[in-house]
Amino acid sequence: MTALADGARAAQMLADRLAKNRRHLGKWAKREGVTCWRWYDRDIPDVPVTVDEYEGALVVADCRRAGADEVLDPAWFDAVVAAIAAAAPEAPIHARARRRMTDRRETGAQYQRQGDAGAWREVGEGGRRFHVNLSDYLDTGLFLDHRPSRGEVGAAAAGKRVLNLFCYTGAFTVYAATGGAAATVSVDLSNTYLDWAADNLARNRVDLRHHALERADVNAWLGAYRGPKFDLVVCDPPTFSNSKKMHGTFDVLRDHVELLTAVARLTAPGGTIVFSTNHRSFKLEPRALAEWAPVEATRRSVPPDFGYSRPHRSWRFTAPAGPSPRAPG
């Protein structure tokens, strides 16, 4: 069977599933007031793509994985995109390829601008406004799978000091600030993302005098920080980072115990750490803040529109009364 025939068959399967998902998940999205959601989440193993809506515009990602010497047939993806266009003729479509993590590690592509189409759009979520880019970066600026966790942080933030590590475009910070946080600090290594976070905060009329944005390597920042402790910490680190702006590399499997221990030193008694990772093979080390009785929250933190993949795993750590833990031996 030719590659184009395979693409045509994949396109038909996808069209059928899209129609089903739009009927069922569409009702859920309308009922919950969700306007940015995942239409298709690699539901069918033979059709490994994702389709996300951002208030009328679609982002389609080709998630096929090529071997070291394999070149993926573009006709297959063209057929899939054509099927999506036929199913939603009113929606502009932005297509992209999801690169393998090994390629991103070697090239640093996770930090680089991918294009200059400039498909910016302001969208809403949970009564907040966010600026997303549907064309130019590896991700859009708003991780849809973290929607429930953002709502959780917004609901818990009133009167608290909130720290957002690896803050990206500041979506968690927006929720915390508009949820009544007394103060927030957001840390990221990228000036591009910090500027984006400042823009998101401005769109939500947040006064930056009480909401600091700091450019730094998170590990170095945690070691140097000497200010007041935080009641709520959001820590969603990358799977891997080798930025030239940081010392060494970061690997969440290798480094999460040390990272969480450093975060714990900055967390107030009774405070909470919201920790998550999108590493598909992640296992929380038993010695990672064991005395804090970590509770896995993945079941409640993954929304219904991500039913076929495991986009992340998530835990909640609650600080006990008494001194912060020492680094494990």
N, C-alpha and C positions, 0 to 999 in steps of 0.2 A: 504494500500500500504506500502511495506517495505521501510525502510530507504535507502537501497541500490537501490531500484527502483527509489525513489525520486532523489537520487544522479545521476543515469543514465539519468533521464529526465533533470535534471539541467545541466548535462554535455553536452547533445545534444543542449539545448537552448544556452548555452554559446558558443559552437563550431560555431553555426550559426551566433551569434552576433559577435564573433571574426573575422570571415571571412568578414563580412560586414564592421566592423570598420577598419580592416587592409586595405581594398580597399579604403575607403573614407578618414579616418584620415591619412592613410599612405601617400596618395597623398599630403595632407596638410603638414605633417612632412617633406617630401622630398623637397617640394617647399620652406619651411621656413628654411631648414637646421637643423631641430630639430632631434637629435639622441637619446634623452632620453625623453620618453613620455608615457602617459597612454593609453594602448590599450583598456582597459575595466574598466568602472568606476561605478560598481554596476548598470549598465544600466537596468537590469531586476530585479525587487524587489525580485523574488524568487531565485535569484542567487547572494547573497550579497558577492561578492569578488571583488578585484581590481587586475589588471594585468598591471605592469609597465615594460617598456623596458629600459635598460641601455646599449645601444650600443651592442645589440646582446644577452644579458642576461636578463632573466625575473625574476621579484619578484612578487609572487602571495600571496595575503593576504586574509585570511579567516575573513570576517567581520561579521559573524553571532554573535548575541547577546544571551547569555545564561541567563536564569533566575537564581535566587539565588540557587535553588536546582536542576538545570538542567545540564546534561552532554551532550555536543555536540557529535554527532556521527561522528567519524573520517572517516568512510567509505564514507560519503557524500563528504567531502573535497578531499579524495583520488580520487574519480571519477572525480571531477572537475579538479584536477591537471592533471590527465591522459588525459582528453580532451584537455587541453592546450598543453601538451607535443605532442599529436598527431597533433595539428594544427601548431606547431612550433618545429619540431623534431630536428632542428639544434641548438636550443637555450638551454643553461643550465638554469634550473629552481630552484629558491630558494623560498621555501614556508614558510609562517609564519602566526601566528594568531594575530589579533588585539585585545588586551585585553580591557575590559570595563574600562571606566575612573574611576569608583568606585573601581575596583580592583587595578588600578595603584595608586590611592590616598592612599589606605590602605597599600600597600606594598612598595611604592616608586619605582615601576618597571620602571617608565619612565626614571630613571637615571642609570639603571643597564645594564651591558652587558648581552645579552641574550644567547650567545653561543660563540664558538671558532673555527668556520669553516674557518674563515679568507678569505672570498670571497671578496677581495679587487679588485677594478678595477678603472683605470683612464678613465674618460669620458670627453667629450667636451660639452660646451654650450656657445653660443654667442661669440665664439672665445676664450673662457677661458677654463682652464683645472681644473678638480675637482677629488679628490680621494673619491670614494664611497665604502661603505661596504654593501654587499647585504645579509649578513647572520647573523651578530653578535649583532646588536643593534635593538631597537624598530623601528628606521627609518634609512634610508640609508646614511644620511649625506647631501642629496640634495633634498629639497622639490620641486618637479616638478611643483606644482601649483603656485609657486612664480616666475616662469620664466619671465612673463611680467614685474613684479615689479622690478626684478633685472635689466632687461634691462633699465627700466625707471631710476633707480638710477645711473646706469653706464652712461647714456646719460646726466644726470644732474650734475654729480660730478666734472667736470673740474674746477680746481682752488679753490674748496670749502673744508671746514673742515667738515668731515662726522663722525657722531657717530652711531655705530651699537650696540643696546642694546639687550640682550638675543641673542648674536650673533651666537650661535650654532657653526657650522663649518666654519663660516666666508664667506659664498658665496656672501652675499651683499657687504662685505668688499672687496672681490676680484674684483667685478664689479666696485666699487667706486675707488679703487686704480688704476686699469688698465684704468679707464675712466678719469684719470688725477686729482684725488683729491689731494689737497695740503697736507692734512694729514687726517688720520683716527684714531679713537679710538674704539676698540671693547671690549665689556664687557660681561662676562659670568661667571657663578659660577663653571663650570666644567673645571678642568685641562685637562681632556681627550679631550673635544671639543676645547679648546684653542690650544692644541697641534695639533689637526686636522686642525684648522684654519691656524696655522702657516705653516703647510705642504701645504695647498691649496695656500697660498700666495707665498710660495717658488716655487711651480709648475708654477706660473705665473710671476716669476722673479720680484717680488715686494720687494723693499728695505724696510726692517722693521724699519729702523731708523726714518721713518716718519709715521709709521703705528703701533700704540701701541696695544698690547693685554693685557687686564687687568682682572685678576680673582677677582671677587667680587660679592656680592649680589647687584643686580642692584639698588634696593631702597636705600640701604646704600650708594652706590657709588654716586647716584644722590644727596643725601644730603650732601656728603662730598666734592664734586667737586668744585673747585675754579678757574679753568683755563679759557681760552678764550672760547667764545661761539661757537656753531656749526651752519653751514649754512643748513645742511641737516641731519636729524635724522631718522634712521630706528628703529622702535619699534614693534617687533612681539613677545609679551610675551606668555608664556605658558597659557593654560586654567587654570591650577591649579598647584601649587608647594608646597611641604612640606619638602623640603630638610633639613637635619639636619645641613647643612652648612649656613643656613639663619636664621634670626630671625623671628619667627612666620610662617605664611603661606601666599601664594599669591593666590588670586582668581580674575580672570579678570573681572567678573561681579561686584564683590564687590569693587575692588580696582582700576579700570581703570581711574576714575576721578582724584584721588590722583596721580596716576602714570603720567598721561598726564600733570597735572599741574607742577609736578616736572621736567618733560622733557622740558616744555615750558620755565622754568627759565634758561635753558642752551641753548636755541635756539636764534640765532641772529635775529634782526629785518629783516623782509622779508624772513626769513628762512622757511624751510618746514619740517614737521613731516610726515613720512610715517608710518601709524599705521595699523596693521592688527591683526586679531584673528581668530582661527579656532573653537571657541566656537559656536556650531550650534544654540544656542538660544540667542546669544548676541544681546543686544540693547544698542546703544550708549546713555549715559545719556545726556539730553539736556544741562545740565550745564557743560559738558566737553568741555572746551575752546570755549564756545559759541561765544565769540567775535572774534575768529579766522575764523569764517564762514566755518566750516568743510564741505568737499565735499566727498560724498561716491564714491569710485572708484572701487567698486567690479565688476561692469560689464566689465570694461576694464582690470582688474587685474587677472580675472580667464580665463585661456587659453581654446581653443576649445576642448582639449582632456579631460577636466574635466566638460563635459556638463551635466552629470546626477547627480552630487553631488554638494553641496555647500561647497567646501573645506575650504574657508575662507571668511571673509568680510574685506574690506579695506577702509580707509579714508585718505584724504590728508588735513592737517592743515597748513595754511600759516600764519606766525607771522605778526601781524600788526606793524607799526612803533610805537615806544613808549616803555614804561616799560613793563616788563613781568607781567603776571597776578598773583594776590594773590590767595592763596588757597581758595576754595569755603567754605562758612559758613555752 
